[in-house]
């Protein structure tokens, strides 16, 4: 949003916008509104006097058009109606629309209210639990992909991003250029450029056939998953778009790609995924390509955003990428 403001000033501004947005829902009169998270968007917890709760999202200005957000919400509704996956559902405003437009200081903010899902993040009780839950996540992801494939013609009408090489690492990156990330030294620039070029060649070879590329969530990391009653629920489809299905696996490993638990998580994810959908050995071999592509994208994101997450990760995230990059270039990236 406006990066020139301090975070405290920005939060005050967002709180004012949230109250204006809540007024679009008459049943939220006299509710309390509390900021939960500020990252790409601002997310608020809205609590009625009856203790009933909702999630209010204020979208980052100029990141999505209203039509793009409506496409996101249409996919959420389709998942709810046609699969067993539990998702946070959009709620109509008094305008008869899901997306409310609030103008503040001549800037349009798109706001959406969602149902609140109870539960806790994956891995709350440690790594052993997380490995088990990644099998569940793999199964859930395959269900999403099957839903995407079966409805391909319909979903092609949606207005959403294309998450391809150009929009991630190429000339038109939506999250900024990794070359402008934190602590990109001349040596690191050369190393990561080699990685980027290898990714490009591997993706050209891999292709984007309908069995490999379609509508995906693209951000199935732990922050967007809620576990309840031994079931994983999915929230935050804000970055959903058209991309490689294996990118969803890479996204689920966001910010932890360098950790020793990753091979176990991948093995578990693949086990769950293959319960629902086949994945060839050729496709499996390309997993490191998608992981490194996501990792460089996150370096760009950290370098181009100012929020609590990016401040916490900082330059160290870039530095921890060196060993991943070298293992990818030497074909020694460990999957198991």
Residue frames as qw, qx, qy, qz and C-alpha x, y, z in Angstrom:
[[0.000, 0.891, 0.454, 0.000, 0.00, 0.00, 0.00],
 [0.186, 0.934, -0.141, 0.272, 1.63, 3.40, 0.67],
 [0.849, -0.060, -0.281, 0.443, 5.20, 2.40, 1.56],
 [0.234, 0.554, -0.191, 0.776, 6.11, 6.04, 2.43],
 [0.579, -0.644, 0.061, -0.497, 4.13, 5.81, 5.64],
 [0.088, -0.375, 0.861, -0.332, 5.55, 4.13, 8.72],
 [0.314, -0.195, -0.920, -0.130, 3.89, 0.82, 9.52],
 [0.057, -0.413, -0.674, 0.610, 2.12, 2.39, 12.51],
 [0.256, 0.380, -0.039, -0.888, 0.74, 5.18, 10.35],
 [0.356, 0.084, -0.749, -0.553, -0.31, 2.70, 7.70],
 [0.197, -0.271, -0.928, 0.164, -2.14, 0.55, 10.25],
 [0.129, 0.441, 0.422, -0.781, -4.13, 3.59, 11.44],
 [0.346, 0.319, -0.372, -0.800, -5.10, 4.34, 7.85],
 [0.337, -0.017, -0.895, -0.293, -6.11, 0.73, 7.18],
 [0.033, -0.331, -0.814, 0.477, -8.22, 0.65, 10.34],
 [0.288, 0.428, 0.136, -0.846, -10.21, 3.63, 9.04],
 [0.416, 0.229, -0.631, -0.614, -10.73, 1.92, 5.70],
 [0.207, -0.109, -0.970, 0.062, -11.80, -1.29, 7.45],
 [0.151, 0.402, 0.619, -0.658, -14.51, 0.55, 9.39],
 [0.414, 0.406, -0.181, -0.795, -15.83, 2.07, 6.17],
 [0.375, 0.146, -0.841, -0.361, -15.86, -1.36, 4.54],
 [0.043, -0.194, -0.919, 0.340, -17.65, -2.94, 7.50],
 [0.328, 0.370, 0.292, -0.819, -20.44, -0.40, 7.05],
 [0.444, 0.230, -0.589, -0.635, -21.22, -2.14, 3.73],
 [0.451, -0.153, -0.878, -0.035, -22.51, -5.09, 5.80],
 [0.437, -0.568, -0.025, -0.697, -25.47, -3.97, 7.98],
 [0.879, -0.374, -0.285, -0.075, -25.23, -7.06, 10.19],
 [0.697, 0.076, -0.343, 0.625, -21.77, -5.93, 11.35],
 [0.170, -0.801, -0.019, -0.574, -23.09, -2.88, 13.20],
 [0.505, -0.745, 0.312, -0.304, -21.17, -2.27, 16.44],
 [0.974, 0.015, -0.103, 0.202, -18.66, -5.02, 15.71],
 [0.412, -0.775, 0.363, 0.313, -15.05, -4.81, 16.83],
 [0.775, 0.617, -0.096, 0.095, -12.42, -4.75, 14.08],
 [0.575, -0.682, 0.400, 0.209, -8.88, -5.96, 14.79],
 [0.484, 0.696, -0.502, -0.172, -5.92, -6.12, 12.40],
 [0.958, -0.177, 0.225, 0.012, -4.74, -9.72, 12.11],
 [0.718, -0.112, 0.418, 0.544, -2.09, -9.49, 9.43],
 [0.342, 0.879, -0.086, -0.322, -0.54, -7.07, 6.99],
 [0.619, -0.184, 0.601, 0.471, 1.39, -8.60, 4.15],
 [0.185, 0.207, 0.610, 0.742, 0.29, -8.37, 0.52],
 [0.310, -0.623, -0.435, -0.571, -3.15, -7.36, 1.83],
 [0.163, -0.281, 0.564, -0.759, -4.50, -6.22, 5.17],
 [0.522, -0.284, -0.775, -0.212, -6.61, -8.81, 6.98],
 [0.271, -0.337, 0.393, -0.811, -8.93, -7.95, 9.86],
 [0.209, -0.281, -0.926, 0.140, -10.88, -10.05, 12.34],
 [0.352, -0.312, -0.087, -0.878, -14.41, -8.71, 12.71],
 [0.208, -0.194, -0.908, 0.307, -16.28, -9.82, 15.84],
 [0.374, -0.546, -0.368, -0.653, -19.97, -9.20, 16.46],
 [0.399, -0.462, 0.442, -0.657, -21.44, -8.73, 19.94],
 [0.941, -0.086, 0.033, -0.325, -22.78, -12.28, 19.62],
 [0.533, -0.529, 0.628, 0.206, -19.11, -13.41, 19.29],
 [0.810, 0.452, 0.354, 0.122, -19.70, -14.49, 15.69],
 [0.329, -0.643, 0.366, 0.587, -16.56, -13.77, 13.68],
 [0.711, 0.674, 0.193, 0.055, -15.65, -12.89, 10.08],
 [0.591, -0.256, 0.282, 0.711, -12.55, -12.02, 8.08],
 [0.332, 0.915, 0.143, -0.180, -12.34, -8.70, 6.24],
 [0.698, -0.048, 0.320, 0.639, -9.68, -8.38, 3.55],
 [0.199, 0.913, -0.032, -0.354, -8.50, -5.04, 2.17],
 [0.859, 0.298, 0.225, 0.350, -6.69, -5.81, -1.08],
 [0.451, -0.387, 0.213, 0.775, -3.44, -4.12, -2.01],
 [0.382, 0.783, 0.112, -0.478, -4.32, -1.15, -4.28],
 [0.455, 0.713, -0.393, -0.360, -3.69, -1.70, -8.00],
 [0.276, -0.332, 0.899, 0.073, -2.59, -5.31, -7.49],
 [0.211, 0.312, 0.910, 0.174, -5.87, -6.78, -8.77],
 [0.286, -0.165, -0.293, -0.897, -8.76, -5.35, -10.72],
 [0.605, -0.040, 0.419, -0.676, -12.28, -5.85, -9.41],
 [0.851, 0.267, -0.262, -0.370, -12.90, -8.39, -12.17],
 [0.486, 0.368, -0.765, 0.205, -9.83, -10.37, -11.14],
 [0.209, -0.178, 0.726, -0.630, -11.04, -10.51, -7.54],
 [0.754, 0.123, 0.153, -0.627, -14.48, -11.60, -8.71],
 [0.751, 0.330, -0.551, -0.148, -12.84, -14.44, -10.66],
 [0.160, 0.303, -0.823, 0.452, -11.00, -15.50, -7.50],
 [0.460, -0.028, 0.549, -0.698, -14.29, -15.57, -5.59],
 [0.808, 0.240, -0.196, -0.501, -16.01, -17.50, -8.38],
 [0.578, 0.300, -0.755, 0.076, -13.36, -20.21, -8.11],
 [0.106, -0.178, 0.761, -0.614, -13.79, -20.38, -4.33],
 [0.680, 0.103, 0.244, -0.684, -17.53, -20.86, -4.82],
 [0.777, 0.314, -0.461, -0.291, -16.91, -23.59, -7.40],
 [0.315, 0.287, -0.845, 0.322, -14.57, -25.44, -5.02],
 [0.348, -0.067, 0.608, -0.710, -17.17, -25.19, -2.26],
 [0.750, 0.219, 0.075, -0.620, -19.95, -26.50, -4.49],
 [0.844, 0.379, -0.319, -0.206, -18.06, -29.26, -6.29],
 [0.552, 0.308, -0.700, 0.332, -15.41, -30.64, -3.93],
 [0.701, -0.567, -0.423, 0.085, -15.07, -31.67, -0.29],
 [0.491, 0.125, -0.249, 0.826, -12.39, -29.03, 0.35],
 [0.240, -0.834, -0.449, 0.214, -13.41, -26.55, 3.03],
 [0.392, 0.315, 0.083, 0.860, -12.75, -22.93, 2.09],
 [0.054, -0.478, -0.380, 0.790, -13.48, -19.51, 3.55],
 [0.273, 0.592, 0.680, 0.333, -16.53, -18.23, 1.65],
 [0.077, 0.135, 0.058, 0.986, -17.19, -14.65, 0.45],
 [0.023, 0.587, 0.713, -0.382, -20.24, -12.82, 1.83],
 [0.183, 0.668, 0.456, 0.559, -22.53, -10.44, -0.01],
 [0.133, -0.160, -0.285, 0.936, -22.58, -6.77, 0.96],
 [0.296, 0.599, 0.518, -0.535, -25.67, -4.58, 0.96],
 [0.237, 0.550, -0.385, -0.702, -24.75, -3.60, -2.61],
 [0.912, 0.272, 0.169, -0.257, -25.52, -7.14, -3.73],
 [0.658, 0.608, -0.422, 0.137, -21.86, -7.69, -4.60],
 [0.881, -0.288, -0.197, 0.319, -19.00, -9.55, -2.95],
 [0.575, 0.059, -0.044, 0.815, -16.40, -6.85, -3.65],
 [0.116, -0.931, -0.307, 0.159, -16.84, -3.46, -1.99],
 [0.539, 0.433, 0.008, 0.723, -14.94, -0.45, -3.31],
 [0.381, -0.841, -0.228, 0.308, -13.83, 2.06, -0.68],
 [0.487, 0.655, -0.021, 0.577, -12.14, 5.24, -1.89],
 [0.558, -0.763, -0.099, 0.311, -9.70, 6.76, 0.57],
 [0.248, -0.709, 0.309, 0.583, -7.45, 9.69, -0.32],
 [0.546, 0.628, -0.261, -0.489, -8.44, 9.18, -3.98],
 [0.137, 0.345, -0.919, -0.130, -7.19, 5.59, -3.98],
 [0.818, -0.111, -0.216, -0.522, -9.67, 2.72, -4.53],
 [0.149, -0.323, 0.898, -0.258, -9.45, -0.16, -2.05],
 [0.697, -0.082, -0.545, -0.459, -11.29, -3.40, -2.83],
 [0.293, -0.304, 0.722, -0.548, -12.65, -5.04, 0.30],
 [0.673, -0.066, -0.640, -0.365, -14.16, -8.49, 0.76],
 [0.552, -0.399, 0.514, -0.521, -15.76, -10.18, 3.76],
 [0.561, 0.169, -0.799, -0.135, -15.25, -13.91, 4.32],
 [0.847, -0.455, -0.174, -0.214, -16.53, -16.56, 6.69],
 [0.174, -0.713, 0.630, -0.254, -14.20, -17.33, 9.58],
 [0.872, 0.062, -0.483, -0.041, -12.67, -20.80, 9.77],
 [0.590, -0.701, 0.350, -0.194, -11.68, -22.11, 13.19],
 [0.969, 0.095, -0.097, 0.205, -8.55, -24.17, 13.70],
 [0.466, -0.760, 0.314, 0.326, -4.79, -23.88, 13.96],
 [0.390, 0.736, -0.488, -0.262, -1.81, -23.69, 11.56],
 [0.951, 0.140, -0.271, 0.052, -0.12, -26.91, 10.34],
 [0.662, 0.276, -0.457, 0.526, 2.82, -28.14, 12.39],
 [0.355, -0.770, 0.111, -0.518, 1.68, -26.49, 15.58],
 [0.828, -0.500, 0.233, -0.103, 2.89, -29.50, 17.54],
 [0.469, -0.562, 0.602, 0.318, 6.22, -29.92, 15.79],
 [0.222, 0.491, -0.652, -0.533, 7.88, -31.28, 12.66],
 [0.153, 0.050, 0.986, 0.044, 6.57, -34.84, 12.99],
 [0.352, 0.599, 0.597, -0.402, 3.01, -33.55, 12.84],
 [0.274, 0.702, -0.210, -0.623, 3.90, -31.29, 9.91],
 [0.019, 0.284, -0.876, -0.389, 5.22, -34.22, 7.87],
 [0.220, 0.346, 0.905, -0.113, 1.98, -36.11, 8.45],
 [0.289, 0.727, 0.345, -0.519, -0.05, -33.05, 7.48],
 [0.123, 0.556, -0.505, -0.649, 1.91, -32.61, 4.27],
 [0.121, 0.112, 0.953, 0.253, 0.51, -35.94, 3.09],
 [0.192, 0.675, 0.646, -0.300, -2.95, -34.47, 3.68],
 [0.114, 0.744, -0.102, -0.650, -1.86, -31.31, 1.86],
 [0.064, -0.264, 0.789, 0.551, -0.64, -33.32, -1.13],
 [0.155, 0.403, 0.899, 0.068, -3.99, -35.07, -1.36],
 [0.137, 0.785, 0.387, -0.464, -5.87, -31.78, -1.06],
 [0.012, 0.613, -0.383, -0.691, -3.66, -30.15, -3.71],
 [0.106, 0.005, 0.892, 0.439, -4.33, -33.01, -6.14],
 [0.164, 0.624, 0.748, -0.154, -8.07, -32.54, -5.57],
 [0.097, 0.788, 0.045, -0.607, -7.71, -28.84, -6.44],
 [0.039, -0.419, 0.661, 0.621, -5.77, -29.74, -9.58],
 [0.165, 0.276, 0.922, 0.214, -8.34, -32.32, -10.69],
 [0.157, 0.767, 0.508, -0.359, -11.06, -29.72, -10.18],
 [0.027, 0.703, -0.263, -0.660, -9.03, -27.26, -12.27],
 [0.102, -0.177, 0.838, 0.506, -8.48, -29.79, -15.07],
 [0.174, 0.450, 0.876, 0.026, -12.13, -30.92, -15.20],
 [0.127, 0.873, 0.403, -0.246, -13.32, -27.31, -15.47],
 [0.498, -0.193, 0.288, 0.795, -10.54, -26.02, -17.69],
 [0.176, 0.486, 0.528, 0.673, -12.77, -24.48, -20.38],
 [0.288, -0.860, -0.405, -0.114, -14.87, -22.63, -17.81],
 [0.554, -0.692, -0.035, 0.462, -11.91, -21.41, -15.80],
 [0.523, 0.127, 0.322, 0.779, -10.12, -20.14, -18.92],
 [0.011, 0.776, 0.388, 0.497, -12.73, -17.36, -18.90],
 [0.521, -0.768, -0.220, 0.300, -11.48, -16.13, -15.51],
 [0.303, 0.846, -0.186, 0.397, -9.39, -12.99, -15.37],
 [0.747, -0.635, 0.136, 0.144, -6.35, -13.99, -13.31],
 [0.090, -0.793, 0.556, 0.234, -2.56, -13.70, -13.41],
 [0.911, 0.305, -0.269, 0.064, -0.38, -16.00, -15.48],
 [0.546, -0.720, 0.423, 0.065, 2.32, -17.35, -13.17],
 [0.897, 0.390, -0.011, 0.207, 4.89, -18.17, -15.85],
 [0.728, -0.097, -0.053, 0.677, 8.62, -17.60, -16.09],
 [0.229, 0.513, 0.136, 0.816, 8.21, -14.04, -17.37],
 [0.401, -0.732, -0.152, -0.530, 5.88, -12.98, -14.55],
 [0.825, -0.544, -0.095, 0.119, 7.97, -14.65, -11.86],
 [0.665, -0.449, 0.231, 0.550, 11.62, -14.23, -12.86],
 [0.568, 0.396, 0.431, 0.579, 11.58, -12.67, -16.31],
 [0.225, 0.274, 0.138, 0.925, 11.12, -9.20, -17.74],
 [0.381, -0.470, -0.165, -0.779, 7.75, -8.50, -16.08],
 [0.388, -0.130, -0.842, 0.352, 7.95, -9.92, -12.54],
 [0.378, -0.699, -0.406, -0.451, 4.81, -9.21, -10.52],
 [0.679, -0.692, -0.182, 0.166, 6.67, -9.28, -7.19],
 [0.109, -0.924, 0.334, 0.149, 9.68, -7.29, -8.33],
 [0.688, 0.556, -0.457, 0.091, 13.12, -8.30, -9.60],
 [0.889, -0.397, -0.086, 0.211, 15.18, -10.76, -7.59],
 [0.632, 0.358, -0.093, 0.681, 18.23, -8.86, -8.87],
 [0.071, -0.621, 0.131, -0.769, 17.11, -5.99, -6.61],
 [0.777, -0.505, -0.372, -0.061, 16.68, -8.19, -3.55],
 [0.436, -0.856, 0.262, -0.088, 18.56, -7.76, -0.30],
 [0.508, -0.586, 0.602, 0.188, 22.30, -8.51, -0.21],
 [0.858, 0.464, 0.200, 0.097, 22.61, -9.35, -3.91],
 [0.371, -0.681, 0.429, 0.464, 26.40, -9.16, -4.19],
 [0.427, 0.601, -0.507, -0.446, 28.15, -9.41, -7.59],
 [0.024, 0.236, -0.971, -0.026, 29.01, -13.05, -6.81],
 [0.370, 0.301, 0.782, -0.402, 25.47, -13.83, -5.79],
 [0.504, 0.600, -0.023, -0.620, 24.10, -12.07, -8.85],
 [0.334, 0.458, -0.750, -0.340, 26.16, -14.33, -11.09],
 [0.098, -0.029, 0.979, -0.178, 25.18, -17.47, -9.15],
 [0.420, 0.435, 0.612, -0.511, 21.46, -16.72, -9.15],
 [0.464, 0.579, -0.270, -0.614, 21.53, -15.69, -12.81],
 [0.185, 0.265, -0.923, -0.207, 22.86, -19.15, -13.66],
 [0.215, 0.237, 0.880, -0.350, 19.99, -20.62, -11.64],
 [0.441, 0.555, 0.231, -0.666, 17.45, -18.40, -13.38],
 [0.409, 0.501, -0.555, -0.523, 18.71, -19.38, -16.83],
 [0.062, 0.082, -0.995, -0.019, 18.65, -23.07, -15.95],
 [0.335, 0.381, 0.681, -0.528, 15.08, -22.70, -14.67],
 [0.466, 0.562, -0.110, -0.675, 14.07, -21.06, -17.95],
 [0.334, 0.361, -0.798, -0.348, 15.56, -23.89, -20.02],
 [0.059, 0.064, 0.973, -0.212, 14.06, -26.58, -17.82],
 [0.406, 0.456, 0.494, -0.619, 10.59, -25.02, -18.03],
 [0.463, 0.511, -0.389, -0.611, 10.82, -24.76, -21.81],
 [0.247, 0.193, -0.940, -0.137, 11.59, -28.48, -21.88],
 [0.163, 0.190, 0.850, -0.463, 8.91, -29.31, -19.32],
 [0.114, -0.332, -0.649, -0.675, 6.16, -27.51, -21.23],
 [0.270, 0.076, 0.427, -0.860, 2.75, -26.24, -20.21],
 [0.316, -0.196, -0.819, -0.438, 0.32, -28.87, -21.43],
 [0.558, -0.481, -0.143, -0.661, -3.17, -28.97, -19.80],
 [0.863, -0.320, -0.387, 0.063, -2.03, -31.81, -17.52],
 [0.641, -0.060, -0.288, 0.709, 0.84, -29.68, -16.19],
 [0.119, -0.016, -0.064, 0.991, -0.50, -26.12, -16.26],
 [0.224, -0.611, -0.645, -0.401, -3.82, -24.63, -15.20],
 [0.329, -0.742, 0.016, -0.583, -5.64, -22.68, -12.48],
 [0.657, -0.084, -0.610, 0.435, -3.75, -23.05, -9.18],
 [0.451, -0.840, -0.273, 0.130, -3.88, -21.58, -5.67],
 [0.561, 0.608, -0.191, 0.529, -0.16, -20.70, -5.91],
 [0.028, -0.589, 0.465, -0.660, 0.28, -19.90, -2.19],
 [0.843, -0.354, -0.336, -0.228, -0.54, -23.07, -0.22],
 [0.348, 0.343, -0.641, 0.592, 1.95, -22.31, 2.54],
 [0.333, -0.316, -0.801, 0.384, 1.18, -22.87, 6.20],
 [0.048, 0.203, 0.264, -0.942, -0.08, -19.31, 6.74],
 [0.494, 0.104, -0.280, -0.817, -2.93, -20.04, 4.33],
 [0.586, -0.111, -0.787, -0.158, -3.92, -23.40, 5.79],
 [0.455, -0.394, 0.414, -0.683, -6.05, -24.08, 8.85],
 [0.379, 0.021, -0.925, 0.001, -6.25, -27.50, 10.48],
 [0.526, -0.170, 0.384, -0.739, -9.45, -28.55, 12.24],
 [0.861, 0.034, 0.376, -0.341, -10.78, -32.04, 13.01],
 [0.610, -0.197, 0.676, 0.363, -7.85, -33.63, 11.13],
 [0.538, 0.659, 0.459, 0.257, -8.80, -31.75, 7.98],
 [0.342, -0.226, 0.135, 0.902, -6.88, -29.00, 6.19],
 [0.258, 0.848, 0.443, -0.129, -8.95, -25.97, 5.26],
 [0.527, 0.183, 0.261, 0.788, -7.77, -23.43, 2.68],
 [0.004, 0.892, 0.275, -0.358, -7.87, -19.65, 2.85],
 [0.093, -0.777, 0.271, 0.561, -6.44, -16.70, 0.88],
 [0.712, 0.375, 0.515, 0.296, -6.85, -17.38, -2.83],
 [0.067, 0.906, -0.010, -0.417, -5.58, -13.86, -3.53],
 [0.048, -0.622, 0.631, 0.461, -2.68, -15.08, -5.68],
 [0.696, 0.227, 0.681, 0.019, -4.57, -17.81, -7.51],
 [0.356, 0.705, -0.304, -0.534, -3.87, -17.78, -11.22],
 [0.932, 0.351, -0.045, -0.073, -2.73, -19.89, -14.13],
 [0.043, -0.750, 0.659, -0.031, 0.53, -21.70, -13.57],
 [0.523, 0.226, -0.821, -0.020, 2.28, -25.06, -13.34],
 [0.793, -0.470, -0.276, -0.273, 0.61, -27.50, -10.95],
 [0.796, -0.112, -0.367, 0.468, 3.96, -28.35, -9.36],
 [0.125, 0.501, -0.188, 0.835, 4.33, -24.69, -8.44],
 [0.643, -0.596, -0.111, -0.468, 1.77, -25.38, -5.70],
 [0.892, -0.256, -0.242, 0.284, 4.22, -27.78, -4.07],
 [0.508, 0.271, -0.180, 0.798, 7.00, -25.18, -4.24],
 [0.221, -0.606, -0.013, -0.764, 4.70, -22.55, -2.73],
 [0.800, -0.525, -0.235, -0.172, 3.86, -24.86, 0.16],
 [0.812, -0.176, -0.175, 0.529, 7.58, -24.82, 1.06],
 [0.181, 0.831, 0.017, 0.526, 7.82, -21.01, 1.02],
 [0.214, -0.834, 0.330, -0.386, 10.46, -19.56, 3.36],
 [0.735, -0.461, 0.488, -0.098, 11.62, -23.01, 4.55],
 [0.838, 0.499, -0.206, -0.080, 13.19, -24.35, 1.33],
 [0.333, 0.643, -0.623, 0.297, 16.64, -24.46, 2.95],
 [0.556, -0.467, 0.522, -0.447, 15.61, -26.46, 6.02],
 [0.008, -0.291, 0.955, 0.057, 16.51, -30.11, 6.57],
 [0.491, 0.242, 0.727, -0.416, 12.88, -31.19, 6.93],
 [0.475, 0.498, -0.207, -0.695, 12.08, -30.35, 3.28],
 [0.291, 0.222, -0.876, -0.313, 12.93, -33.77, 1.73],
 [0.052, 0.220, 0.926, -0.303, 10.58, -35.46, 4.23],
 [0.359, 0.500, 0.315, -0.722, 7.85, -32.93, 3.46],
 [0.410, 0.424, -0.514, -0.623, 8.22, -33.51, -0.27],
 [0.166, 0.058, -0.981, -0.079, 8.06, -37.29, 0.15],
 [0.164, 0.365, 0.770, -0.497, 4.96, -36.98, 2.29],
 [0.381, 0.517, 0.014, -0.767, 3.31, -34.53, -0.12],
 [0.347, 0.316, -0.730, -0.498, 3.95, -36.83, -3.09],
 [0.018, -0.115, -0.983, 0.141, 2.46, -39.77, -1.23],
 [0.275, 0.504, 0.560, -0.597, -0.75, -37.85, -0.63],
 [0.340, 0.521, -0.274, -0.733, -0.86, -36.36, -4.12],
 [0.256, 0.223, -0.862, -0.377, -0.55, -39.75, -5.82],
 [0.238, 0.266, 0.866, -0.351, -3.58, -41.03, -3.92],
 [0.405, 0.677, 0.357, -0.500, -5.66, -38.77, -6.16],
 [0.553, 0.808, -0.096, -0.179, -3.63, -38.01, -9.27],
 [0.904, 0.073, 0.102, 0.409, -0.70, -39.56, -11.11],
 [0.017, -0.942, 0.289, 0.168, 2.61, -37.76, -11.23],
 [0.895, 0.379, -0.171, 0.162, 5.27, -39.13, -13.55],
 [0.769, -0.353, 0.024, 0.532, 8.92, -39.66, -12.63],
 [0.434, 0.405, 0.207, 0.777, 9.80, -37.01, -15.21],
 [0.224, -0.814, -0.196, -0.498, 7.56, -34.49, -13.45],
 [0.736, -0.652, -0.109, 0.143, 8.96, -35.41, -10.04],
 [0.728, -0.020, 0.053, 0.683, 12.50, -34.73, -11.24],
 [0.206, 0.581, 0.177, 0.767, 11.50, -31.15, -12.01],
 [0.476, -0.782, -0.397, 0.063, 10.48, -30.34, -8.43],
 [0.545, -0.415, -0.047, 0.727, 13.81, -28.57, -7.65],
 [0.230, 0.312, 0.367, 0.846, 13.20, -26.26, -10.62],
 [0.282, -0.727, -0.433, -0.452, 9.94, -25.05, -9.15],
 [0.623, -0.651, -0.276, 0.333, 11.38, -24.75, -5.65],
 [0.490, -0.201, 0.094, 0.843, 14.27, -22.56, -6.86],
 [0.055, 0.492, 0.426, 0.757, 11.92, -20.47, -9.00],
 [0.444, -0.785, -0.399, -0.168, 9.74, -19.80, -5.98],
 [0.650, -0.492, -0.155, 0.558, 12.79, -19.07, -3.82],
 [0.348, 0.071, 0.201, 0.913, 14.09, -16.39, -6.20],
 [0.175, -0.642, -0.465, -0.584, 10.58, -14.95, -6.41],
 [0.568, -0.733, -0.355, 0.119, 10.50, -14.66, -2.62],
 [0.546, -0.236, -0.008, 0.804, 13.86, -12.86, -2.63],
 [0.085, 0.366, 0.347, 0.860, 12.25, -10.32, -4.96],
 [0.415, -0.705, -0.488, -0.303, 9.17, -10.08, -2.74],
 [0.622, -0.574, -0.275, 0.456, 11.21, -9.49, 0.42],
 [0.437, -0.101, 0.118, 0.886, 13.22, -6.81, -1.33],
 [0.037, -0.339, -0.400, -0.851, 10.18, -4.96, -2.67],
 [0.506, -0.650, -0.462, -0.329, 7.85, -5.05, 0.35],
 [0.084, 0.350, -0.563, 0.744, 7.92, -3.59, 3.85],
 [0.740, -0.450, -0.175, -0.469, 6.03, -5.57, 6.45],
 [0.608, -0.602, 0.473, -0.210, 6.78, -7.57, 9.57],
 [0.959, 0.084, 0.257, 0.082, 7.50, -10.77, 7.59],
 [0.666, 0.646, -0.098, 0.359, 9.99, -9.15, 5.21],
 [0.114, -0.833, 0.396, -0.369, 11.72, -7.34, 8.07],
 [0.794, -0.420, 0.419, -0.134, 12.06, -10.60, 9.99],
 [0.928, 0.236, 0.211, 0.197, 13.46, -12.56, 7.02],
 [0.106, -0.906, 0.264, 0.314, 15.72, -9.79, 5.72],
 [0.366, 0.708, -0.575, -0.183, 19.03, -10.36, 3.95],
 [0.407, -0.333, 0.843, -0.117, 19.59, -13.67, 5.72],
 [0.787, 0.358, 0.435, -0.253, 16.96, -15.27, 3.48],
 [0.582, 0.759, -0.268, -0.115, 19.03, -14.33, 0.44],
 [0.033, -0.652, 0.752, -0.092, 22.22, -15.64, 2.04],
 [0.606, -0.108, 0.753, -0.233, 20.57, -18.96, 2.91],
 [0.789, 0.532, 0.109, -0.288, 19.71, -19.41, -0.77],
 [0.153, 0.723, -0.643, -0.201, 23.36, -19.87, -1.80],
 [0.313, -0.233, 0.921, -0.020, 23.54, -23.56, -0.91],
 [0.645, 0.448, 0.552, -0.280, 20.20, -24.27, -2.59],
 [0.483, 0.794, -0.183, -0.321, 21.39, -22.54, -5.76],
 [0.032, 0.600, -0.787, -0.139, 24.64, -24.49, -5.86],
 [0.466, 0.002, 0.876, -0.124, 22.92, -27.84, -5.28],
 [0.643, 0.609, 0.331, -0.325, 20.45, -27.06, -8.07],
 [0.387, 0.790, -0.392, -0.269, 23.20, -26.18, -10.54],
 [0.025, 0.470, -0.882, -0.022, 25.17, -29.35, -9.70],
 [0.731, -0.075, -0.515, -0.442, 22.08, -31.58, -9.75],
 [0.378, 0.035, -0.825, 0.418, 22.58, -32.53, -6.12],
 [0.443, -0.286, 0.148, -0.836, 19.33, -31.10, -4.76],
 [0.033, -0.004, -0.975, 0.222, 18.04, -33.68, -2.29],
 [0.545, -0.222, -0.324, -0.741, 14.40, -34.72, -2.77],
 [0.862, -0.324, -0.339, -0.192, 14.44, -37.66, -0.34]]
